[in-house]
Amino acid sequence: MLPQYTTATVALAKGIKRFAVFAPDSGYGKAVSTAFADAVEHGGGTIVRRVSYPRDARSFAKPAKALGDGWDAVFVPDSADTLALAAPAIAAAGDVPKPLPFPKKVLGG
């Protein structure tokens, strides 16, 4: 049984169905990517692309280009520092994930 609230289940509930996985080539990256993919598929979504990069990478231009298109969201199981380097490379490759549909007005905030 999968946890009720995971990254995959929340995204699926928001209508995101096609995912890319952009993960480090490490034990952690493989394990978390597999768990995410299992949750996506269990929830009726699809992993349309999987791209890995060296776990000590600091440049992401080449692997980001391999993501291509056809996905609505990208899952990156890595540290915030690495994500800060990878996200601009993904955007520069022309691959910009759709934002999750959040309420336009926050109540009580």
N, CA, C and O atoms as a printed pandas DataFrame, in Angstrom:
     atom_number atom_name residue_name chain_id  residue_number  x_coord  y_coord  z_coord
0              1         N          MET        A               1    0.845   -1.181    0.000
1              2        CA          MET        A               1    0.000    0.000    0.000
2              3         C          MET        A               1    0.886    1.238    0.000
3              4         O          MET        A               1    1.851    1.326    0.759
4              5         N          LEU        A               2    0.549    2.183   -0.852
5              6        CA          LEU        A               2    1.321    3.410   -0.956
6              7         C          LEU        A               2    0.843    4.430    0.068
7              8         O          LEU        A               2   -0.332    4.434    0.434
8              9         N          PRO        A               3    1.747    5.301    0.536
9             10        CA          PRO        A               3    1.323    6.368    1.441
10            11         C          PRO        A               3    0.263    7.236    0.768
11            12         O          PRO        A               3    0.258    7.385   -0.453
12            13         N          GLN        A               4   -0.624    7.800    1.565
13            14        CA          GLN        A               4   -1.714    8.589    1.011
14            15         C          GLN        A               4   -1.204    9.841    0.297
15            16         O          GLN        A               4   -1.721   10.194   -0.763
16            17         N          TYR        A               5   -0.217   10.509    0.851
17            18        CA          TYR        A               5    0.277   11.742    0.262
18            19         C          TYR        A               5    1.749   11.602   -0.110
19            20         O          TYR        A               5    2.626   11.663    0.752
20            21         N          THR        A               6    2.001   11.420   -1.366
21            22        CA          THR        A               6    3.360   11.406   -1.878
22            23         C          THR        A               6    3.421   12.436   -2.989
23            24         O          THR        A               6    2.385   12.934   -3.430
24            25         N          THR        A               7    4.602   12.756   -3.439
25            26        CA          THR        A               7    4.756   13.690   -4.554
26            27         C          THR        A               7    3.929   13.231   -5.744
27            28         O          THR        A               7    3.268   14.039   -6.396
28            29         N          ALA        A               8    3.966   11.940   -6.026
29            30        CA          ALA        A               8    3.225   11.400   -7.169
30            31         C          ALA        A               8    1.722   11.525   -6.972
31            32         O          ALA        A               8    1.020   11.967   -7.882
32            33         N          THR        A               9    1.217   11.149   -5.818
33            34        CA          THR        A               9   -0.230   11.184   -5.617
34            35         C          THR        A               9   -0.775   12.605   -5.628
35            36         O          THR        A               9   -1.874   12.842   -6.130
36            37         N          VAL        A              10   -0.027   13.544   -5.085
37            38        CA          VAL        A              10   -0.466   14.940   -5.106
38            39         C          VAL        A              10   -0.497   15.463   -6.538
39            40         O          VAL        A              10   -1.467   16.111   -6.933
40            41         N          ALA        A              11    0.541   15.195   -7.317
41            42        CA          ALA        A              11    0.576   15.644   -8.711
42            43         C          ALA        A              11   -0.536   14.992   -9.527
43            44         O          ALA        A              11   -1.201   15.665  -10.314
44            45         N          LEU        A              12   -0.739   13.706   -9.348
45            46        CA          LEU        A              12   -1.810   13.006  -10.065
46            47         C          LEU        A              12   -3.176   13.584   -9.707
47            48         O          LEU        A              12   -4.036   13.735  -10.575
48            49         N          ALA        A              13   -3.374   13.904   -8.443
49            50        CA          ALA        A              13   -4.647   14.491   -8.013
50            51         C          ALA        A              13   -4.879   15.864   -8.636
51            52         O          ALA        A              13   -6.022   16.288   -8.805
52            53         N          LYS        A              14   -3.799   16.554   -8.975
53            54        CA          LYS        A              14   -3.899   17.870   -9.619
54            55         C          LYS        A              14   -4.043   17.768  -11.130
55            56         O          LYS        A              14   -4.113   18.788  -11.815
56            57         N          GLY        A              15   -4.087   16.551  -11.655
57            58        CA          GLY        A              15   -4.299   16.360  -13.084
58            59         C          GLY        A              15   -3.041   16.147  -13.908
59            60         O          GLY        A              15   -3.120   16.036  -15.132
60            61         N          ILE        A              16   -1.890   16.087  -13.267
61            62        CA          ILE        A              16   -0.647   15.826  -13.981
62            63         C          ILE        A              16   -0.565   14.316  -14.215
63            64         O          ILE        A              16   -0.650   13.536  -13.267
64            65         N          LYS        A              17   -0.404   13.909  -15.460
65            66        CA          LYS        A              17   -0.411   12.478  -15.774
66            67         C          LYS        A              17    0.870   11.979  -16.436
67            68         O          LYS        A              17    1.179   10.791  -16.344
68            69         N          ARG        A              18    1.623   12.856  -17.103
69            70        CA          ARG        A              18    2.834   12.437  -17.820
70            71         C          ARG        A              18    4.054   13.064  -17.151
71            72         O          ARG        A              18    4.142   14.283  -17.005
72            73         N          PHE        A              19    4.990   12.209  -16.748
73            74        CA          PHE        A              19    6.145   12.648  -15.977
74            75         C          PHE        A              19    7.457   12.277  -16.652
75            76         O          PHE        A              19    7.549   11.278  -17.366
76            77         N          ALA        A              20    8.459   13.096  -16.411
77            78        CA          ALA        A              20    9.840   12.765  -16.732
78            79         C          ALA        A              20   10.569   12.596  -15.404
79            80         O          ALA        A              20   10.229   13.242  -14.412
80            81         N          VAL        A              21   11.563   11.730  -15.393
81            82        CA          VAL        A              21   12.403   11.547  -14.214
82            83         C          VAL        A              21   13.819   11.950  -14.602
83            84         O          VAL        A              21   14.374   11.431  -15.570
84            85         N          PHE        A              22   14.400   12.873  -13.850
85            86        CA          PHE        A              22   15.745   13.400  -14.081
86            87         C          PHE        A              22   16.518   13.138  -12.795
87            88         O          PHE        A              22   16.414   13.909  -11.841
88            89         N          ALA        A              23   17.295   12.052  -12.763
89            90        CA          ALA        A              23   17.845   11.569  -11.502
90            91         C          ALA        A              23   19.341   11.296  -11.570
91            92         O          ALA        A              23   19.874   10.994  -12.638
92            93         N          PRO        A              24   20.021   11.401  -10.424
93            94        CA          PRO        A              24   21.438   11.054  -10.390
94            95         C          PRO        A              24   21.645    9.555  -10.585
95            96         O          PRO        A              24   20.811    8.743  -10.185
96            97         N          ASP        A              25   22.752    9.209  -11.196
97            98        CA          ASP        A              25   23.111    7.810  -11.391
98            99         C          ASP        A              25   23.787    7.328  -10.100
99           100         O          ASP        A              25   25.010    7.224  -10.005
100          101         N          SER        A              26   22.939    7.043   -9.127
101          102        CA          SER        A              26   23.419    6.584   -7.813
102          103         C          SER        A              26   22.378    5.626   -7.253
103          104         O          SER        A              26   21.271    5.526   -7.781
104          105         N          GLY        A              27   22.727    4.937   -6.205
105          106        CA          GLY        A              27   21.782    4.041   -5.559
106          107         C          GLY        A              27   20.542    4.782   -5.095
107          108         O          GLY        A              27   19.419    4.317   -5.286
108          109         N          TYR        A              28   20.758    5.944   -4.481
109          110        CA          TYR        A              28   19.635    6.752   -4.009
110          111         C          TYR        A              28   18.756    7.192   -5.177
111          112         O          TYR        A              28   17.534    7.056   -5.119
112          113         N          GLY        A              29   19.368    7.714   -6.230
113          114        CA          GLY        A              29   18.618    8.183   -7.387
114          115         C          GLY        A              29   17.788    7.080   -8.008
115          116         O          GLY        A              29   16.633    7.291   -8.377
116          117         N          LYS        A              30   18.382    5.903   -8.123
117          118        CA          LYS        A              30   17.656    4.767   -8.719
118          119         C          LYS        A              30   16.511    4.305   -7.819
119          120         O          LYS        A              30   15.412    4.037   -8.304
120          121         N          ALA        A              31   16.758    4.211   -6.520
121          122        CA          ALA        A              31   15.733    3.727   -5.597
122          123         C          ALA        A              31   14.548    4.687   -5.518
123          124         O          ALA        A              31   13.394    4.261   -5.582
124          125         N          VAL        A              32   14.829    5.962   -5.382
125          126        CA          VAL        A              32   13.745    6.940   -5.252
126          127         C          VAL        A              32   12.996    7.081   -6.573
127          128         O          VAL        A              32   11.774    7.224   -6.576
128          129         N          SER        A              33   13.710    7.043   -7.689
129          130        CA          SER        A              33   13.062    7.111   -9.000
130          131         C          SER        A              33   12.133    5.925   -9.223
131          132         O          SER        A              33   11.037    6.081   -9.763
132          133         N          THR        A              34   12.564    4.757   -8.814
133          134        CA          THR        A              34   11.740    3.567   -8.955
134          135         C          THR        A              34   10.488    3.663   -8.093
135          136         O          THR        A              34    9.395    3.319   -8.542
136          137         N          ALA        A              35   10.643    4.129   -6.860
137          138        CA          ALA        A              35    9.481    4.288   -5.973
138          139         C          ALA        A              35    8.509    5.314   -6.545
139          140         O          ALA        A              35    7.296    5.112   -6.502
140          141         N          PHE        A              36    9.039    6.417   -7.081
141          142        CA          PHE        A              36    8.189    7.436   -7.687
142          143         C          PHE        A              36    7.452    6.866   -8.899
143          144         O          PHE        A              36    6.244    7.058   -9.039
144          145         N          ALA        A              37    8.173    6.171   -9.768
145          146        CA          ALA        A              37    7.565    5.580  -10.965
146          147         C          ALA        A              37    6.479    4.582  -10.592
147          148         O          ALA        A              37    5.429    4.541  -11.233
148          149         N          ASP        A              38    6.717    3.782   -9.568
149          150        CA          ASP        A              38    5.705    2.827   -9.114
150          151         C          ASP        A              38    4.440    3.552   -8.644
151          152         O          ASP        A              38    3.325    3.136   -8.957
152          153         N          ALA        A              39    4.624    4.638   -7.892
153          154        CA          ALA        A              39    3.473    5.409   -7.403
154          155         C          ALA        A              39    2.721    6.065   -8.558
155          156         O          ALA        A              39    1.490    6.101   -8.561
156          157         N          VAL        A              40    3.458    6.582   -9.536
157          158        CA          VAL        A              40    2.821    7.211  -10.704
158          159         C          VAL        A              40    1.993    6.178  -11.463
159          160         O          VAL        A              40    0.826    6.416  -11.774
160          161         N          GLU        A              41    2.595    5.044  -11.755
161          162        CA          GLU        A              41    1.899    4.008  -12.519
162          163         C          GLU        A              41    0.721    3.436  -11.740
163          164         O          GLU        A              41   -0.319    3.131  -12.324
164          165         N          HIS        A              42    0.877    3.290  -10.437
165          166        CA          HIS        A              42   -0.210    2.810   -9.584
166          167         C          HIS        A              42   -1.387    3.785   -9.613
167          168         O          HIS        A              42   -2.544    3.373   -9.527
168          169         N          GLY        A              43   -1.085    5.076   -9.734
169          170        CA          GLY        A              43   -2.120    6.107   -9.751
170          171         C          GLY        A              43   -2.678    6.412  -11.127
171          172         O          GLY        A              43   -3.533    7.286  -11.269
172          173         N          GLY        A              44   -2.204    5.701  -12.147
173          174        CA          GLY        A              44   -2.741    5.898  -13.491
174          175         C          GLY        A              44   -1.947    6.849  -14.362
175          176         O          GLY        A              44   -2.391    7.196  -15.456
176          177         N          GLY        A              45   -0.794    7.274  -13.907
177          178        CA          GLY        A              45    0.055    8.153  -14.702
178          179         C          GLY        A              45    1.098    7.371  -15.483
179          180         O          GLY        A              45    1.133    6.142  -15.433
180          181         N          THR        A              46    1.941    8.088  -16.201
181          182        CA          THR        A              46    2.950    7.469  -17.051
182          183         C          THR        A              46    4.289    8.179  -16.896
183          184         O          THR        A              46    4.346    9.405  -16.806
184          185         N          ILE        A              47    5.352    7.406  -16.866
185          186        CA          ILE        A              47    6.699    7.959  -16.946
186          187         C          ILE        A              47    7.065    7.915  -18.432
187          188         O          ILE        A              47    7.233    6.836  -19.000
188          189         N          VAL        A              48    7.186    9.081  -19.056
189          190        CA          VAL        A              48    7.446    9.112  -20.496
190          191         C          VAL        A              48    8.930    9.212  -20.822
191          192         O          VAL        A              48    9.336    8.912  -21.945
192          193         N          ARG        A              49    9.751    9.632  -19.849
193          194        CA          ARG        A              49   11.179    9.756  -20.104
194          195         C          ARG        A              49   11.934    9.627  -18.795
195          196         O          ARG        A              49   11.517   10.148  -17.761
196          197         N          ARG        A              50   13.068    8.913  -18.862
197          198        CA          ARG        A              50   13.983    8.797  -17.725
198          199         C          ARG        A              50   15.367    9.196  -18.211
199          200         O          ARG        A              50   15.881    8.640  -19.182
200          201         N          VAL        A              51   15.956   10.152  -17.536
201          202        CA          VAL        A              51   17.305   10.610  -17.875
202          203         C          VAL        A              51   18.121   10.619  -16.590
203          204         O          VAL        A              51   17.672   11.123  -15.560
204          205         N          SER        A              52   19.315   10.060  -16.660
205          206        CA          SER        A              52   20.192   10.102  -15.493
206          207         C          SER        A              52   21.423   10.947  -15.813
207          208         O          SER        A              52   21.775   11.159  -16.974
208          209         N          TYR        A              53   22.053   11.412  -14.765
209          210        CA          TYR        A              53   23.272   12.210  -14.879
210          211         C          TYR        A              53   24.244   11.727  -13.810
211          212         O          TYR        A              53   23.822   11.135  -12.817
212          213         N          PRO        A              54   25.551   11.975  -14.001
213          214        CA          PRO        A              54   26.526   11.543  -12.991
214          215         C          PRO        A              54   26.201   12.152  -11.627
215          216         O          PRO        A              54   25.817   13.318  -11.539
216          217         N          ARG        A              55   26.355   11.372  -10.584
217          218        CA          ARG        A              55   25.945   11.847   -9.263
218          219         C          ARG        A              55   26.722   13.052   -8.766
219          220         O          ARG        A              55   26.243   13.765   -7.884
220          221         N          ASP        A              56   27.894   13.298   -9.299
221          222        CA          ASP        A              56   28.666   14.476   -8.889
222          223         C          ASP        A              56   28.608   15.588   -9.940
223          224         O          ASP        A              56   29.459   16.478   -9.941
224          225         N          ALA        A              57   27.620   15.547  -10.827
225          226        CA          ALA        A              57   27.501   16.519  -11.921
226          227         C          ALA        A              57   27.302   17.931  -11.384
227          228         O          ALA        A              57   26.672   18.139  -10.347
228          229         N          ARG        A              58   27.849   18.882  -12.106
229          230        CA          ARG        A              58   27.668   20.302  -11.806
230          231         C          ARG        A              58   27.187   21.061  -13.038
231          232         O          ARG        A              58   26.830   22.236  -12.950
232          233         N          SER        A              59   27.177   20.387  -14.181
233          234        CA          SER        A              59   26.667   20.953  -15.426
234          235         C          SER        A              59   25.591   20.004  -15.944
235          236         O          SER        A              59   25.810   18.796  -16.029
236          237         N          PHE        A              60   24.436   20.552  -16.285
237          238        CA          PHE        A              60   23.302   19.718  -16.657
238          239         C          PHE        A              60   22.773   20.000  -18.054
239          240         O          PHE        A              60   21.707   19.501  -18.412
240          241         N          ALA        A              61   23.484   20.782  -18.850
241          242        CA          ALA        A              61   22.991   21.147  -20.181
242          243         C          ALA        A              61   22.762   19.927  -21.063
243          244         O          ALA        A              61   21.703   19.797  -21.676
244          245         N          LYS        A              62   23.742   19.034  -21.133
245          246        CA          LYS        A              62   23.613   17.874  -22.017
246          247         C          LYS        A              62   22.513   16.914  -21.562
247          248         O          LYS        A              62   21.666   16.549  -22.378
248          249         N          PRO        A              63   22.489   16.490  -20.295
249          250        CA          PRO        A              63   21.403   15.584  -19.902
250          251         C          PRO        A              63   20.028   16.251  -19.952
251          252         O          PRO        A              63   19.031   15.575  -20.206
252          253         N          ALA        A              64   19.954   17.566  -19.716
253          254        CA          ALA        A              64   18.665   18.264  -19.764
254          255         C          ALA        A              64   18.084   18.234  -21.173
255          256         O          ALA        A              64   16.868   18.132  -21.335
256          257         N          LYS        A              65   18.929   18.320  -22.187
257          258        CA          LYS        A              65   18.445   18.246  -23.572
258          259         C          LYS        A              65   17.819   16.895  -23.871
259          260         O          LYS        A              65   16.918   16.795  -24.704
260          261         N          ALA        A              66   18.292   15.854  -23.194
261          262        CA          ALA        A              66   17.777   14.500  -23.423
262          263         C          ALA        A              66   16.362   14.312  -22.877
263          264         O          ALA        A              66   15.693   13.335  -23.214
264          265         N          LEU        A              67   15.902   15.243  -22.036
265          266        CA          LEU        A              67   14.548   15.122  -21.504
266          267         C          LEU        A              67   13.493   15.248  -22.607
267          268         O          LEU        A              67   12.438   14.618  -22.536
268          269         N          GLY        A              68   13.778   16.054  -23.613
269          270        CA          GLY        A              68   12.828   16.205  -24.712
270          271         C          GLY        A              68   11.504   16.785  -24.253
271          272         O          GLY        A              68   11.443   17.569  -23.306
272          273         N          ASP        A              69   10.443   16.384  -24.942
273          274        CA          ASP        A              69    9.125   16.901  -24.583
274          275         C          ASP        A              69    8.156   15.750  -24.394
275          276         O          ASP        A              69    8.555   14.586  -24.422
276          277         N          GLY        A              70    6.893   16.070  -24.202
277          278        CA          GLY        A              70    5.882   15.040  -24.012
278          279         C          GLY        A              70    5.565   14.758  -22.556
279          280         O          GLY        A              70    4.827   13.817  -22.263
280          281         N          TRP        A              71    6.092   15.530  -21.652
281          282        CA          TRP        A              71    5.803   15.362  -20.234
282          283         C          TRP        A              71    5.244   16.664  -19.669
283          284         O          TRP        A              71    5.449   17.741  -20.228
284          285         N          ASP        A              72    4.535   16.540  -18.553
285          286        CA          ASP        A              72    3.923   17.702  -17.909
286          287         C          ASP        A              72    4.652   18.127  -16.640
287          288         O          ASP        A              72    4.532   19.271  -16.201
288          289         N          ALA        A              73    5.400   17.211  -16.059
289          290        CA          ALA        A              73    6.140   17.506  -14.828
290          291         C          ALA        A              73    7.405   16.665  -14.810
291          292         O          ALA        A              73    7.459   15.576  -15.382
292          293         N          VAL        A              74    8.418   17.192  -14.143
293          294        CA          VAL        A              74    9.680   16.465  -14.026
294          295         C          VAL        A              74    9.981   16.238  -12.549
295          296         O          VAL        A              74    9.838   17.142  -11.726
296          297         N          PHE        A              75   10.396   15.025  -12.229
297          298        CA          PHE        A              75   10.744   14.642  -10.865
298          299         C          PHE        A              75   12.257   14.561  -10.768
299          300         O          PHE        A              75   12.895   13.844  -11.540
300          301         N          VAL        A              76   12.839   15.299   -9.813
301          302        CA          VAL        A              76   14.290   15.331   -9.629
302          303         C          VAL        A              76   14.600   14.940   -8.182
303          304         O          VAL        A              76   14.503   15.777   -7.285
304          305         N          PRO        A              77   14.971   13.683   -7.948
305          306        CA          PRO        A              77   15.270   13.241   -6.588
306          307         C          PRO        A              77   16.720   13.542   -6.202
307          308         O          PRO        A              77   17.571   12.652   -6.195
308          309         N          ASP        A              78   16.977   14.778   -5.891
309          310        CA          ASP        A              78   18.338   15.189   -5.536
310          311         C          ASP        A              78   18.252   16.338   -4.550
311          312         O          ASP        A              78   17.159   16.779   -4.195
312          313         N          SER        A              79   19.399   16.824   -4.108
313          314        CA          SER        A              79   19.449   17.898   -3.117
314          315         C          SER        A              79   18.994   19.225   -3.721
315          316         O          SER        A              79   18.977   19.388   -4.941
316          317         N          ALA        A              80   18.632   20.154   -2.870
317          318        CA          ALA        A              80   18.217   21.480   -3.326
318          319         C          ALA        A              80   19.351   22.178   -4.068
319          320         O          ALA        A              80   19.106   22.891   -5.041
320          321         N          ASP        A              81   20.582   21.981   -3.622
321          322        CA          ASP        A              81   21.727   22.600   -4.301
322          323         C          ASP        A              81   21.854   22.098   -5.733
323          324         O          ASP        A              81   22.115   22.879   -6.649
324          325         N          THR        A              82   21.671   20.803   -5.924
325          326        CA          THR        A              82   21.750   20.239   -7.268
326          327         C          THR        A              82   20.556   20.677   -8.102
327          328         O          THR        A              82   20.708   20.997   -9.281
328          329         N          LEU        A              83   19.382   20.694   -7.508
329          330        CA          LEU        A              83   18.195   21.145   -8.226
330          331         C          LEU        A              83   18.345   22.589   -8.678
331          332         O          LEU        A              83   17.875   22.952   -9.756
332          333         N          ALA        A              84   18.992   23.416   -7.867
333          334        CA          ALA        A              84   19.218   24.812   -8.245
334          335         C          ALA        A              84   20.095   24.928   -9.488
335          336         O          ALA        A              84   19.980   25.900  -10.235
336          337         N          LEU        A              85   20.959   23.962   -9.714
337          338        CA          LEU        A              85   21.785   23.947  -10.924
338          339         C          LEU        A              85   21.057   23.298  -12.097
339          340         O          LEU        A              85   21.217   23.724  -13.241
340          341         N          ALA        A              86   20.262   22.271  -11.818
341          342        CA          ALA        A              86   19.592   21.521  -12.877
342          343         C          ALA        A              86   18.394   22.270  -13.456
343          344         O          ALA        A              86   18.173   22.225  -14.667
344          345         N          ALA        A              87   17.627   22.947  -12.630
345          346        CA          ALA        A              87   16.402   23.606  -13.102
346          347         C          ALA        A              87   16.663   24.617  -14.219
347          348         O          ALA        A              87   15.935   24.604  -15.212
348          349         N          PRO        A              88   17.666   25.494  -14.104
349          350        CA          PRO        A              88   17.920   26.418  -15.213
350          351         C          PRO        A              88   18.334   25.705  -16.496
351          352         O          PRO        A              88   17.992   26.156  -17.589
352          353         N          ALA        A              89   19.061   24.604  -16.378
353          354        CA          ALA        A              89   19.463   23.839  -17.562
354          355         C          ALA        A              89   18.246   23.206  -18.230
355          356         O          ALA        A              89   18.161   23.161  -19.457
356          357         N          ILE        A              90   17.313   22.720  -17.430
357          358        CA          ILE        A              90   16.082   22.143  -17.978
358          359         C          ILE        A              90   15.279   23.224  -18.691
359          360         O          ILE        A              90   14.768   22.999  -19.788
360          361         N          ALA        A              91   15.167   24.390  -18.072
361          362        CA          ALA        A              91   14.438   25.500  -18.695
362          363         C          ALA        A              91   15.141   25.985  -19.963
363          364         O          ALA        A              91   14.484   26.273  -20.963
364          365         N          ALA        A              92   16.472   26.077  -19.927
365          366        CA          ALA        A              92   17.230   26.537  -21.096
366          367         C          ALA        A              92   17.099   25.570  -22.271
367          368         O          ALA        A              92   17.213   25.975  -23.428
368          369         N          ALA        A              93   16.863   24.302  -21.973
369          370        CA          ALA        A              93   16.667   23.310  -23.033
370          371         C          ALA        A              93   15.276   23.431  -23.644
371          372         O          ALA        A              93   14.944   22.714  -24.588
372          373         N          GLY        A              94   14.462   24.339  -23.105
373          374        CA          GLY        A              94   13.120   24.559  -23.630
374          375         C          GLY        A              94   12.070   23.684  -22.990
375          376         O          GLY        A              94   10.934   23.627  -23.461
376          377         N          ASP        A              95   12.430   23.012  -21.938
377          378        CA          ASP        A              95   11.509   22.107  -21.262
378          379         C          ASP        A              95   11.077   22.726  -19.943
379          380         O          ASP        A              95   11.797   22.666  -18.947
380          381         N          VAL        A              96    9.901   23.316  -19.951
381          382        CA          VAL        A              96    9.412   23.970  -18.751
382          383         C          VAL        A              96    8.172   23.223  -18.259
383          384         O          VAL        A              96    7.159   23.180  -18.956
384          385         N          PRO        A              97    8.247   22.635  -17.063
385          386        CA          PRO        A              97    7.087   21.919  -16.537
386          387         C          PRO        A              97    5.915   22.868  -16.315
387          388         O          PRO        A              97    6.100   24.057  -16.056
388          389         N          LYS        A              98    4.719   22.326  -16.421
389          390        CA          LYS        A              98    3.526   23.110  -16.133
390          391         C          LYS        A              98    3.422   23.294  -14.625
391          392         O          LYS        A              98    3.688   22.357  -13.871
392          393         N          PRO        A              99    3.039   24.493  -14.169
393          394        CA          PRO        A              99    2.855   24.673  -12.727
394          395         C          PRO        A              99    1.610   23.934  -12.259
395          396         O          PRO        A              99    0.648   23.780  -13.011
396          397         N          LEU        A             100    1.638   23.482  -11.021
397          398        CA          LEU        A             100    0.450   22.850  -10.452
398          399         C          LEU        A             100   -0.629   23.906  -10.292
399          400         O          LEU        A             100   -0.319   25.048   -9.952
400          401         N          PRO        A             101   -1.880   23.560  -10.524
401          402        CA          PRO        A             101   -2.962   24.535  -10.388
402          403         C          PRO        A             101   -3.290   24.791   -8.924
403          404         O          PRO        A             101   -3.971   23.987   -8.285
404          405         N          PHE        A             102   -2.814   25.894   -8.400
405          406        CA          PHE        A             102   -3.088   26.274   -7.026
406          407         C          PHE        A             102   -4.214   27.305   -7.001
407          408         O          PHE        A             102   -4.453   27.974   -8.007
408          409         N          PRO        A             103   -4.903   27.445   -5.881
409          410        CA          PRO        A             103   -5.937   28.459   -5.799
410          411         C          PRO        A             103   -5.360   29.852   -6.065
411          412         O          PRO        A             103   -4.216   30.139   -5.711
412          413         N          LYS        A             104   -6.162   30.706   -6.687
413          414        CA          LYS        A             104   -5.682   32.044   -7.009
414          415         C          LYS        A             104   -5.606   32.929   -5.772
415          416         O          LYS        A             104   -4.783   33.842   -5.704
416          417         N          LYS        A             105   -6.450   32.663   -4.814
417          418        CA          LYS        A             105   -6.463   33.461   -3.599
418          419         C          LYS        A             105   -6.316   32.545   -2.398
419          420         O          LYS        A             105   -7.040   31.558   -2.273
420          421         N          VAL        A             106   -5.391   32.864   -1.525
421          422        CA          VAL        A             106   -5.189   32.091   -0.313
422          423         C          VAL        A             106   -6.133   32.620    0.751
423          424         O          VAL        A             106   -6.139   33.811    1.063
424          425         N          LEU        A             107   -6.920   31.728    1.296
425          426        CA          LEU        A             107   -7.874   32.120    2.338
426          427         C          LEU        A             107   -7.207   32.086    3.697
427          428         O          LEU        A             107   -6.530   31.119    4.048
428          429         N          GLY        A             108   -7.404   33.147    4.456
429          430        CA          GLY        A             108   -6.895   33.186    5.813
430          431         C          GLY        A             108   -5.390   33.277    5.925
431          432         O          GLY        A             108   -4.830   32.984    6.981
432          433         N          GLY        A             109   -4.728   33.676    4.860
433          434        CA          GLY        A             109   -3.267   33.712    4.879
434          435         C          GLY        A             109   -2.691   35.071    4.787
435          436         O          GLY        A             109   -1.470   35.225    4.794
